Amino acid sequence: MPDQSPRPPYSPFRKAESLVGSSLYWLPVSGFPMRQPEKAWLMEFEERFTLAARERLKLRRENFVNFDAIYPDLMTPFLKHSQEFNPIPGMLVQPSQEVFRAPTEKEIQDIIASGDASKIRNATKNIAYWLPKKKGPAQLTALGGFGARLSVWLPPCPKTTPPDFRLPPKVLANPVFKPLDIPGEIEMTFALADSFLPRSLQVFAPEIQDNPQYAGMPFAVPLLTSRDIITTRGEVREAWLSLLGAYLAESREDQGILLWGSVDIDPLMLEIVAALHEENIFYPTA
């Protein structure tokens, strides 16, 4: 039976009241992979948040997957849906950690001599996969809940809007085109022109511009923890928010879901969690 005590306004999220100039929310989870009831509630919340952000704040959503968190639980669904979502690798930035660098020849020799390759195997590789095909809830259902997913909500970019190009029905009926998602392929092609991609490298990874190991990376996306957001300098947070309208991460370090953005997301949060509560859609706290 649902708890009848007074409900905090953002419940089941908890808000960091001490943060100035932006809003940070945390949703606890029992673990990763998430329990199915937790994941179902989160998917419902995110679908409503994405719709409200698009209609009220004119923000569009992009989804990413943390390479280091794919193995072992997410490996099978990630490979299963790779052709459908067409993942593109880029830079994953963790503000509190140094960028991964390939070991030197001497370090490799020392590792071989020690017989322990865990130092390289367990090191963060600073790789994220962008899912440029806009499959909406299908991506969240397939890849969400494993502690690997990142999402950002961005301002519109005119470069990503494809022209009104329609193939005749007779052409689409051809067996050659039947297995292809033509609209999805066109949409993905124009997504590659997104102004977010080069700007993200400047904002989140300026230190790699002269690093040949990361030459050619098409984008950078941050893996933020609550500590990163709260303790970083105000001007850095402002720079991040100049690019991101809102940010969500399945944070293993925080043992929960982080949702961060400008204070403009506060009214959306209040309305959505209140509506879910009124509809008796409750988050299954453990």
Backbone as numpy.savetxt, mean C-alpha at the origin, in Angstrom:
# Nx Ny Nz CAx CAy CAz Cx Cy Cz
-22.40 -10.80 22.01 -23.25 -9.61 22.01 -22.37 -8.36 22.01
-22.65 -7.37 21.14 -21.81 -6.17 21.08 -21.78 -5.43 22.40
-20.62 -4.82 22.67 -20.43 -4.04 23.89 -21.36 -2.82 23.86
-22.11 -2.59 24.93 -23.08 -1.49 25.00 -22.49 -0.23 25.66
-21.22 -0.26 26.06 -20.60 0.91 26.68 -20.38 1.99 25.64
-20.22 3.26 26.09 -20.01 4.35 25.13 -18.85 4.05 24.19
-19.07 4.30 22.92 -18.07 3.97 21.91 -17.20 5.19 21.60
-15.86 5.05 21.68 -14.99 6.15 21.25 -15.29 6.52 19.80
-15.14 7.79 19.44 -15.62 8.24 18.12 -15.01 7.53 16.93
-13.75 7.09 17.03 -13.11 6.45 15.88 -13.01 4.94 16.02
-13.58 4.39 17.05 -13.50 2.96 17.32 -14.04 2.16 16.13
-13.35 1.04 15.76 -12.27 0.34 16.47 -10.86 0.90 16.22
-10.75 1.96 15.42 -9.45 2.60 15.25 -9.10 3.40 16.50
-7.82 3.56 16.72 -7.34 4.43 17.78 -6.51 5.54 17.14
-6.79 6.77 17.52 -6.15 7.91 16.90 -5.02 8.44 17.77
-3.91 8.83 17.11 -2.78 9.44 17.81 -3.09 10.90 18.03
-3.57 11.24 19.21 -4.04 12.60 19.48 -2.89 13.61 19.56
-1.66 13.15 19.80 -0.55 14.08 19.97 0.05 14.56 18.65
-0.34 13.95 17.54 0.24 14.32 16.25 -0.41 15.61 15.75
0.43 16.57 15.34 -0.06 17.87 14.89 0.07 17.97 13.38
-0.99 18.47 12.72 -0.93 18.73 11.29 -1.33 17.59 10.40
-1.52 16.40 10.95 -1.99 15.25 10.18 -2.68 14.28 11.13
-3.27 13.24 10.59 -4.04 12.29 11.40 -3.52 10.88 11.19
-3.22 10.20 12.31 -2.72 8.83 12.28 -3.65 7.94 13.08
-4.08 6.84 12.45 -4.98 5.88 13.08 -4.32 4.50 13.09
-4.67 3.73 14.11 -4.16 2.37 14.25 -5.32 1.43 14.53
-5.34 0.31 13.81 -6.34 -0.74 14.02 -5.61 -2.01 14.43
-5.82 -2.52 15.63 -5.09 -3.73 16.06 -5.58 -4.96 15.32
-4.67 -5.91 15.10 -5.04 -7.20 14.52 -4.46 -8.29 15.41
-5.04 -9.48 15.32 -4.58 -10.59 16.14 -3.26 -11.15 15.63
-2.93 -10.87 14.37 -1.69 -11.37 13.78 -1.78 -11.33 12.28
-0.67 -11.65 11.63 -0.62 -11.79 10.17 -0.18 -13.21 9.85
-0.93 -13.91 8.97 -2.15 -13.50 8.29 -3.28 -13.16 9.27
-4.11 -12.20 8.87 -5.23 -11.79 9.70 -6.30 -12.87 9.74
-7.05 -12.89 10.83 -8.22 -13.76 10.88 -9.24 -13.28 9.86
-10.00 -14.20 9.30 -10.95 -13.86 8.24 -11.98 -12.81 8.68
-12.56 -12.88 9.89 -13.50 -11.82 10.29 -12.86 -10.44 10.36
-11.60 -10.37 10.81 -10.89 -9.09 10.82 -10.69 -8.57 9.41
-10.26 -9.45 8.52 -10.01 -9.05 7.14 -11.30 -8.60 6.46
-12.40 -9.31 6.70 -13.68 -8.96 6.08 -14.12 -7.57 6.52
-13.96 -7.26 7.82 -14.34 -5.92 8.30 -13.45 -4.86 7.66
-12.15 -5.13 7.60 -11.22 -4.16 7.03 -11.50 -3.92 5.55
-11.81 -4.97 4.80 -12.12 -4.80 3.38 -13.36 -3.93 3.19
-14.36 -4.13 4.05 -15.58 -3.32 3.97 -15.26 -1.86 4.29
-14.46 -1.65 5.33 -14.07 -0.28 5.67 -13.30 0.37 4.53
-12.32 -0.33 3.98 -11.48 0.26 2.94 -12.28 0.58 1.68
-13.23 -0.26 1.34 -14.04 0.02 0.16 -14.82 1.32 0.35
-15.37 1.53 1.54 -16.11 2.76 1.82 -15.16 3.97 1.89
-13.99 3.76 2.48 -13.03 4.86 2.59 -12.55 5.29 1.19
-12.27 4.32 0.33 -11.81 4.63 -1.03 -12.88 5.38 -1.80
-14.13 4.97 -1.67 -15.23 5.65 -2.35 -15.38 7.07 -1.84
-15.34 7.26 -0.52 -15.48 8.60 0.05 -14.30 9.48 -0.31
-13.09 8.92 -0.33 -11.91 9.70 -0.70 -11.98 10.15 -2.15
-12.52 9.30 -3.01 -12.66 9.67 -4.42 -13.72 10.75 -4.61
-14.86 10.61 -3.93 -15.95 11.54 -4.13 -15.74 12.86 -3.40
-15.18 12.81 -2.19 -15.07 14.01 -1.35 -13.72 14.71 -1.46
-12.65 13.93 -1.60 -11.30 14.50 -1.62 -10.63 14.40 -2.97
-11.32 13.78 -3.94 -10.78 13.63 -5.31 -9.47 12.85 -5.31
-9.39 11.82 -4.49 -8.19 11.00 -4.40 -8.43 9.64 -5.04
-7.44 9.14 -5.72 -7.49 7.82 -6.35 -6.54 6.89 -5.61
-6.78 5.61 -5.72 -6.02 4.63 -4.93 -5.03 3.86 -5.78
-3.84 3.59 -5.21 -2.84 2.71 -5.81 -2.39 1.71 -4.76
-2.22 0.46 -5.17 -1.86 -0.61 -4.24 -0.45 -1.15 -4.52
0.24 -1.55 -3.44 1.60 -2.07 -3.52 1.73 -3.28 -2.60
2.77 -4.09 -2.85 3.06 -5.26 -2.02 4.53 -5.23 -1.64
4.81 -5.45 -0.36 6.18 -5.50 0.15 6.81 -6.84 -0.21
7.86 -6.80 -1.01 8.54 -8.02 -1.47 8.96 -8.91 -0.30
9.50 -8.32 0.77 10.05 -9.10 1.87 8.98 -9.85 2.66
7.72 -9.40 2.55 6.65 -10.02 3.32 5.83 -11.01 2.50
6.24 -11.29 1.27 5.49 -12.22 0.43 5.66 -13.66 0.91
6.88 -14.04 1.23 7.15 -15.43 1.64 6.92 -15.58 3.15
6.26 -16.64 3.62 5.76 -17.78 2.84 4.27 -17.70 2.53
3.48 -16.97 3.37 2.02 -17.09 3.30 1.41 -16.50 2.03
2.04 -15.45 1.50 1.46 -14.77 0.35 2.00 -15.27 -0.97
2.97 -16.18 -0.94 3.63 -16.61 -2.16 2.65 -17.18 -3.19
1.80 -18.09 -2.78 0.89 -18.74 -3.72 -0.12 -17.76 -4.31
-0.86 -16.98 -3.49 -1.80 -16.03 -4.11 -1.11 -14.96 -4.94
0.10 -14.53 -4.56 0.79 -13.52 -5.35 1.12 -14.06 -6.74
1.66 -15.27 -6.80 1.99 -15.86 -8.10 0.72 -16.16 -8.91
-0.31 -16.59 -8.23 -1.56 -16.93 -8.91 -2.16 -15.72 -9.62
-2.04 -14.54 -9.02 -2.68 -13.34 -9.56 -1.71 -12.41 -10.27
-0.48 -12.85 -10.48 0.52 -11.95 -11.08 0.12 -11.50 -12.48
-0.37 -12.41 -13.29 -0.77 -12.02 -14.65 -1.96 -11.07 -14.62
-2.85 -11.27 -13.67 -4.04 -10.43 -13.57 -3.70 -9.02 -13.08
-2.77 -8.91 -12.11 -2.46 -7.61 -11.52 -1.20 -6.96 -12.11
-0.38 -7.76 -12.82 0.81 -7.28 -13.51 1.75 -6.47 -12.59
2.29 -7.06 -11.52 3.14 -6.31 -10.58 4.40 -5.77 -11.24
4.75 -4.53 -10.89 5.95 -3.87 -11.39 6.84 -3.53 -10.20
8.11 -3.98 -10.19 8.98 -3.73 -9.03 9.49 -2.29 -8.99
9.63 -1.79 -7.77 10.19 -0.47 -7.54 10.85 -0.44 -6.19
11.07 0.76 -5.68 11.83 0.96 -4.44 10.91 0.98 -3.22
11.26 0.22 -2.20 10.59 0.28 -0.91 11.52 0.98 0.07
11.07 2.06 0.67 11.92 2.87 1.54 11.45 2.73 2.99
12.36 2.40 3.89 12.08 2.37 5.32 12.91 3.47 5.97
12.27 4.56 6.40 13.02 5.72 6.90 13.97 5.40 8.04
13.65 4.41 8.86 14.49 4.11 10.03 15.62 3.14 9.72
15.73 2.69 8.46 16.77 1.73 8.12 17.57 2.20 6.92
18.82 1.76 6.86 19.65 2.07 5.70 19.19 1.25 4.50
19.43 1.80 3.32 19.07 1.10 2.09 19.95 -0.14 1.92
19.34 -1.24 1.51 20.09 -2.49 1.29 21.14 -2.28 0.21
22.32 -2.81 0.44 23.37 -2.78 -0.58 23.88 -4.21 -0.76
24.29 -4.49 -1.98 24.83 -5.82 -2.26 26.12 -6.04 -1.48
26.35 -7.23 -0.96 27.58 -7.48 -0.18 28.82 -7.40 -1.05
29.91 -7.00 -0.45 31.19 -6.94 -1.16 31.72 -8.36 -1.34
32.76 -8.47 -2.17 33.35 -9.79 -2.41 33.88 -10.40 -1.11
34.50 -9.56 -0.28 35.03 -10.08 1.00 33.90 -10.55 1.90
32.79 -9.79 1.94 31.65 -10.18 2.77 31.08 -11.51 2.29
31.02 -11.70 0.99 30.51 -12.96 0.44 31.43 -14.12 0.85
32.73 -13.90 0.75 33.69 -14.94 1.15 33.55 -15.28 2.63
33.36 -14.26 3.45 33.20 -14.49 4.90 31.93 -15.28 5.17
30.86 -14.96 4.45 29.59 -15.67 4.64 29.73 -17.13 4.22
30.40 -17.36 3.09 30.61 -18.74 2.62 31.43 -19.52 3.65
32.45 -18.86 4.19 33.30 -19.52 5.18 32.53 -19.83 6.46
31.60 -18.97 6.83 30.83 -19.19 8.06 29.74 -20.23 7.88
29.32 -20.45 6.64 28.24 -21.40 6.38 26.87 -20.88 6.76
26.77 -19.57 7.04 25.49 -18.97 7.45 25.16 -17.80 6.52
24.16 -18.02 5.67 23.76 -16.99 4.70 22.59 -16.15 5.20
22.25 -16.27 6.48 21.06 -15.58 6.99 21.20 -14.07 6.93
22.44 -13.55 7.03 22.62 -12.10 7.01 22.12 -11.50 5.71
22.36 -12.19 4.61 21.88 -11.71 3.31 20.43 -12.09 3.11
20.11 -13.34 3.45 18.75 -13.84 3.22 17.72 -13.03 3.99
18.03 -12.64 5.22 17.06 -11.95 6.07 17.11 -10.43 5.95
18.06 -9.91 5.20 18.16 -8.45 5.05 17.00 -7.91 4.22
16.49 -6.75 4.60 15.44 -6.10 3.83 15.97 -5.74 2.46
15.24 -6.11 1.42 15.73 -5.90 0.05 15.26 -4.60 -0.58
14.41 -3.84 0.12 13.97 -2.54 -0.39 13.29 -2.64 -1.76
12.40 -3.62 -1.90 11.65 -3.79 -3.14 10.16 -3.83 -2.82
9.39 -3.09 -3.59 7.93 -3.15 -3.51 7.38 -3.39 -4.90
6.27 -4.09 -4.97 5.60 -4.30 -6.24 4.37 -3.38 -6.32
4.31 -2.62 -7.39 3.13 -1.81 -7.69 2.17 -2.64 -8.52
0.88 -2.53 -8.23 -0.15 -3.27 -8.96 -0.90 -2.28 -9.86
-0.39 -2.02 -11.06 -0.94 -0.94 -11.88 -2.29 -1.24 -12.50
-2.65 -2.51 -12.62 -3.98 -2.82 -13.15 -5.01 -2.58 -12.06
-5.98 -1.74 -12.37 -6.93 -1.29 -11.36 -8.03 -2.33 -11.17
-7.78 -3.27 -10.28 -8.74 -4.35 -10.02 -9.51 -4.14 -8.72
-9.29 -2.99 -8.07 -10.09 -2.62 -6.92 -10.11 -3.66 -5.83
-11.31 -4.01 -5.35 -11.43 -4.95 -4.23 -10.81 -6.31 -4.50
-10.69 -6.70 -5.77 -10.10 -8.01 -6.07 -8.66 -8.09 -5.57
-7.91 -7.00 -5.67 -6.53 -6.99 -5.17 -6.50 -7.11 -3.65
-7.42 -6.42 -2.99 -7.45 -6.46 -1.53 -7.84 -7.84 -1.04
-8.81 -8.45 -1.70 -9.27 -9.77 -1.30 -8.16 -10.81 -1.48
-7.45 -10.74 -2.61 -6.44 -11.75 -2.91 -5.17 -11.57 -2.10
-4.73 -10.33 -1.90 -3.40 -10.09 -1.33 -3.43 -9.41 0.03
-4.60 -9.01 0.50 -4.69 -8.32 1.77 -4.69 -9.26 2.96
-4.24 -8.74 4.10 -4.30 -9.50 5.34 -3.07 -10.31 5.68
-2.03 -10.24 4.82 -0.83 -11.04 5.06 0.32 -10.23 5.66
0.08 -8.95 5.91 1.13 -8.10 6.45 2.10 -7.61 5.40
1.65 -7.55 4.13 2.54 -7.17 3.03 2.01 -6.00 2.22
0.80 -5.56 2.47 0.14 -4.62 1.56 0.31 -3.18 2.00
0.52 -2.31 1.00 0.55 -0.87 1.18 -0.43 -0.25 0.19
-1.08 0.83 0.59 -1.97 1.56 -0.30 -1.75 3.05 -0.11
-1.83 3.79 -1.21 -1.76 5.25 -1.13 -2.93 5.82 -1.91
-3.42 6.96 -1.43 -4.48 7.69 -2.13 -3.86 8.99 -2.63
-3.94 9.22 -3.94 -3.22 10.29 -4.60 -4.17 11.25 -5.30
-3.73 12.50 -5.49 -4.53 13.42 -6.30 -4.61 12.92 -7.74
-5.62 13.35 -8.49 -5.74 12.89 -9.88 -4.57 13.35 -10.73
-4.23 12.56 -11.72 -3.16 12.89 -12.67 -3.75 12.79 -14.07
-3.86 13.90 -14.80 -4.46 13.85 -16.15 -3.73 12.90 -17.10
-2.43 12.67 -16.86 -1.67 11.81 -17.76 -2.14 10.36 -17.72
-2.81 9.97 -16.63 -3.22 8.57 -16.48 -4.59 8.29 -17.09
-5.26 9.34 -17.59 -6.60 9.15 -18.15 -6.49 8.74 -19.61
-6.89 7.51 -19.95 -6.78 7.07 -21.34 -7.82 7.75 -22.21
-7.55 7.86 -23.50 -8.56 8.44 -24.40 -9.77 7.53 -24.53
-10.83 8.08 -25.03 -12.05 7.29 -25.23 -11.89 6.44 -26.49
-11.11 5.36 -26.30 -10.76 4.50 -27.43 -11.51 3.17 -27.28
-12.38 2.90 -28.22 -13.20 1.69 -28.12 -13.06 0.86 -29.38
-12.73 -0.40 -29.19 -12.67 -1.32 -30.32 -14.07 -1.77 -30.69
-14.32 -1.96 -31.97 -15.65 -2.44 -32.39 -15.95 -3.80 -31.78
-17.21 -4.06 -31.43 -17.58 -5.37 -30.86 -17.14 -6.54 -31.72
-17.13 -6.35 -33.03 -16.73 -7.43 -33.92 -15.27 -7.80 -33.69
-14.44 -6.80 -33.44 -13.02 -7.05 -33.19 -12.84 -7.77 -31.85
-13.57 -7.31 -30.83 -13.45 -7.91 -29.50 -13.95 -9.36 -29.49
-14.83 -9.70 -30.43 -15.35 -11.06 -30.51 -14.35 -12.03 -31.12
-13.31 -11.48 -31.73 -12.28 -12.33 -32.34 -11.60 -13.17 -31.27
-11.43 -14.47 -31.49 -10.80 -15.34 -30.48 -9.42 -14.86 -30.04
-8.72 -14.09 -30.89 -7.40 -13.60 -30.53 -7.49 -12.62 -29.36
-8.55 -11.80 -29.33 -8.69 -10.78 -28.31 -9.50 -11.25 -27.10
-10.21 -12.35 -27.25 -11.13 -12.78 -26.20 -10.47 -12.97 -24.84
-9.28 -13.60 -24.75 -8.69 -13.80 -23.42 -8.02 -12.55 -22.85
-7.97 -11.46 -23.63 -7.27 -10.26 -23.19 -8.22 -9.28 -22.53
-7.72 -8.62 -21.51 -8.46 -7.53 -20.86 -8.02 -6.23 -21.54
-8.63 -5.92 -22.68 -8.21 -4.77 -23.47 -8.32 -3.46 -22.69
-9.48 -3.18 -22.05 -9.56 -1.93 -21.27 -8.50 -1.87 -20.16
-8.26 -3.01 -19.52 -7.27 -3.05 -18.46 -5.86 -2.80 -18.98
-5.54 -3.33 -20.16 -4.22 -3.12 -20.74 -4.02 -1.65 -21.12
-5.06 -1.02 -21.67 -4.97 0.40 -22.03 -4.80 1.24 -20.78
-5.59 0.92 -19.75 -5.52 1.67 -18.49 -4.15 1.54 -17.86
-3.57 0.34 -17.89 -2.26 0.13 -17.29 -1.19 0.88 -18.07
-1.29 0.91 -19.39 -0.31 1.62 -20.20 -0.26 3.09 -19.84
-1.43 3.71 -19.66 -1.46 5.12 -19.30 -1.07 5.34 -17.84
-1.26 4.32 -17.00 -0.85 4.43 -15.60 0.67 4.59 -15.49
1.40 4.07 -16.45 2.86 4.17 -16.41 3.35 5.60 -16.61
2.45 6.49 -17.07 2.81 7.90 -17.23 2.49 8.72 -15.99
2.10 8.05 -14.91 1.68 8.73 -13.68 2.80 9.64 -13.15
2.46 10.90 -12.87 3.46 11.84 -12.34 3.92 11.44 -10.94
3.14 10.59 -10.25 3.55 10.11 -8.93 4.87 9.35 -8.99
5.10 8.63 -10.07 6.26 7.74 -10.13 7.57 8.50 -10.00
7.89 9.47 -10.87 9.16 10.19 -10.70 9.18 11.06 -9.44
8.05 11.64 -9.07 8.01 12.49 -7.88 8.28 11.68 -6.62
7.81 10.43 -6.60 8.01 9.60 -5.41 9.48 9.32 -5.17
10.27 9.19 -6.23 11.70 8.99 -6.07 12.35 10.22 -5.46
11.92 11.39 -5.86 12.48 12.63 -5.33 12.12 12.82 -3.86
10.88 12.47 -3.50 10.40 12.71 -2.14 10.88 11.64 -1.17
10.77 10.37 -1.56 11.04 9.28 -0.61 12.44 8.68 -0.72
13.11 8.84 -1.84 14.41 8.18 -2.01 15.42 9.06 -2.73
15.62 10.31 -2.29 16.58 11.16 -3.00 18.01 10.64 -2.91
18.31 9.84 -1.87 19.68 9.38 -1.66 20.11 8.31 -2.65
19.17 7.72 -3.41 19.53 6.64 -4.33 19.80 7.14 -5.74
19.66 8.43 -5.98 19.79 8.94 -7.34 21.15 8.64 -7.94
22.20 8.60 -7.11 23.55 8.32 -7.60 24.00 6.90 -7.26
23.05 6.06 -6.86 23.38 4.69 -6.49 23.09 3.77 -7.68
24.12 3.21 -8.33 23.89 2.38 -9.52 23.08 1.13 -9.24
23.08 0.68 -7.98 22.31 -0.52 -7.64 20.82 -0.31 -7.85
20.37 0.94 -7.70 18.94 1.23 -7.82 18.62 2.09 -9.04
19.55 2.16 -9.98 19.29 2.91 -11.21 18.14 2.27 -11.98
17.27 3.10 -12.48 16.15 2.59 -13.27 14.92 2.25 -12.47
14.97 2.40 -11.14 13.77 2.16 -10.34 12.67 3.16 -10.76
11.48 2.69 -11.09 10.45 3.60 -11.61 9.73 4.40 -10.55
9.78 3.96 -9.29 9.06 4.65 -8.23 9.65 4.29 -6.89
9.23 5.02 -5.86 9.57 4.69 -4.48 8.32 4.83 -3.63
8.11 3.88 -2.73 6.97 3.93 -1.82 7.49 3.63 -0.41
7.01 4.36 0.60 7.54 4.15 1.95 6.84 3.02 2.69
7.59 2.33 3.53 7.03 1.39 4.51 7.16 2.08 5.85
6.09 2.73 6.27 6.13 3.57 7.47 5.59 2.81 8.67
6.18 3.09 9.83 5.65 2.63 11.10 5.10 3.84 11.85
4.38 3.59 12.91 3.88 4.71 13.71 5.03 5.54 14.26
6.13 4.87 14.60 7.30 5.59 15.12 7.88 6.51 14.07
7.94 6.04 12.80 8.45 6.88 11.72 7.61 8.15 11.58
6.29 7.97 11.60 5.40 9.10 11.37 5.45 10.09 12.53
5.47 9.58 13.75 5.39 10.45 14.92 6.70 11.16 15.20
7.82 10.46 15.01 9.11 11.03 15.43 9.84 11.80 14.34
9.43 11.65 13.09 10.16 12.36 12.03 9.89 13.86 12.12
10.77 14.64 11.54 10.64 16.09 11.59 9.39 16.55 10.84
8.81 17.64 11.31 7.57 18.13 10.73 7.69 18.45 9.26
8.82 19.02 8.84 8.98 19.37 7.42 9.06 18.14 6.54
9.58 17.02 7.11 9.63 15.78 6.34 8.23 15.22 6.18
7.45 15.23 7.27 6.05 14.78 7.16 5.30 15.60 6.13
5.53 16.90 6.13 4.85 17.77 5.16 5.25 17.42 3.73
6.51 17.08 3.53 6.96 16.68 2.19 6.28 15.39 1.76
6.18 14.44 2.70 5.49 13.19 2.38 4.03 13.46 2.02
3.36 14.28 2.81 1.95 14.55 2.57 1.72 15.45 1.37
2.76 16.11 0.88 2.60 16.88 -0.36 2.37 15.96 -1.55
2.74 14.71 -1.38 2.57 13.73 -2.44 1.41 12.77 -2.15
1.20 12.45 -0.87 0.18 11.47 -0.48 -1.01 12.17 0.15
-2.20 11.84 -0.31 -3.39 12.32 0.38 -3.69 11.46 1.60
-3.44 10.16 1.46 -3.63 9.22 2.57 -2.75 8.00 2.31
-2.43 7.28 3.38 -1.49 6.15 3.32 -1.97 5.06 4.26
-1.95 3.82 3.79 -2.33 2.68 4.63 -1.27 1.60 4.51
-0.94 0.99 5.65 0.05 -0.09 5.66 -0.39 -1.18 6.62
-0.23 -2.43 6.19 -0.34 -3.55 7.11 1.01 -3.65 7.81
1.07 -3.12 9.02 2.35 -2.95 9.71 2.62 -4.09 10.68
3.61 -4.90 10.36 3.99 -5.99 11.26 4.63 -5.44 12.53
5.39 -4.37 12.41 6.04 -3.80 13.59 5.01 -3.26 14.57
3.94 -2.65 14.04 2.89 -2.08 14.90 1.80 -3.09 15.23
1.90 -4.30 14.69 0.91 -5.34 14.91 -0.50 -4.82 14.62
-0.65 -4.19 13.47 -1.96 -3.68 13.11 -1.93 -2.93 11.80
-3.01 -2.21 11.54 -3.17 -1.43 10.32 -2.94 0.04 10.64
-2.06 0.68 9.89 -1.83 2.12 10.03 -2.55 2.84 8.90
-3.27 3.88 9.25 -3.90 4.76 8.26 -3.50 6.18 8.62
-2.84 6.85 7.68 -2.30 8.18 7.95 -2.62 9.11 6.79
-2.90 10.35 7.10 -3.15 11.32 6.04 -3.35 12.70 6.60
-3.75 13.62 5.74 -4.05 14.97 6.18 -5.29 14.94 7.08
-5.51 16.04 7.78 -6.67 16.10 8.68 -7.98 16.03 7.91
-7.93 16.14 6.59 -9.14 16.05 5.78 -9.79 14.67 5.86
-9.03 13.66 6.30 -9.62 12.32 6.37 -10.43 12.13 7.64
-10.33 13.03 8.61 -11.04 12.86 9.88 -12.56 12.75 9.71
-13.20 13.66 8.96 -14.66 13.53 8.79 -15.06 12.22 8.12
-14.24 11.76 7.17 -14.54 10.50 6.51 -14.48 9.35 7.50
-13.47 9.35 8.36 -13.32 8.29 9.35 -14.52 8.27 10.30
-14.92 9.43 10.79 -16.05 9.50 11.72 -17.31 8.95 11.08
-17.58 9.36 9.85 -18.81 8.93 9.17 -18.80 7.44 8.88
-17.66 6.91 8.43 -17.62 5.50 8.02 -17.73 4.57 9.22
-16.95 4.83 10.29 -17.01 3.92 11.43 -18.37 4.03 12.13
-18.98 5.22 12.10 -20.31 5.35 12.69 -21.34 4.58 11.88
-21.24 4.66 10.55 -22.18 3.93 9.70 -22.04 2.43 9.87
-20.82 1.94 9.96 -20.62 0.50 10.16 -21.21 0.06 11.50
-21.03 0.88 12.52 -21.58 0.55 13.83 -23.10 0.51 13.77
-23.70 1.49 13.12 -25.16 1.54 13.04 -25.72 0.38 12.24
-24.94 -0.14 11.29 -25.38 -1.26 10.47 -25.03 -2.60 11.12
-24.56 -2.53 12.38 -24.19 -3.75 13.13 -23.08 -4.55 12.45
-22.16 -3.83 11.80 -20.97 -4.45 11.23 -19.82 -4.14 12.17
-19.54 -5.06 13.08 -18.61 -4.80 14.17 -17.26 -5.46 13.90
-16.21 -4.79 14.33 -14.86 -5.35 14.21 -14.67 -6.41 15.29
-14.20 -7.60 14.91 -14.11 -8.72 15.87 -12.86 -8.61 16.74
-12.92 -7.84 17.78 -11.77 -7.71 18.67 -11.53 -9.03 19.39
-10.22 -9.32 19.58 -9.85 -10.57 20.24 -9.69 -10.32 21.73
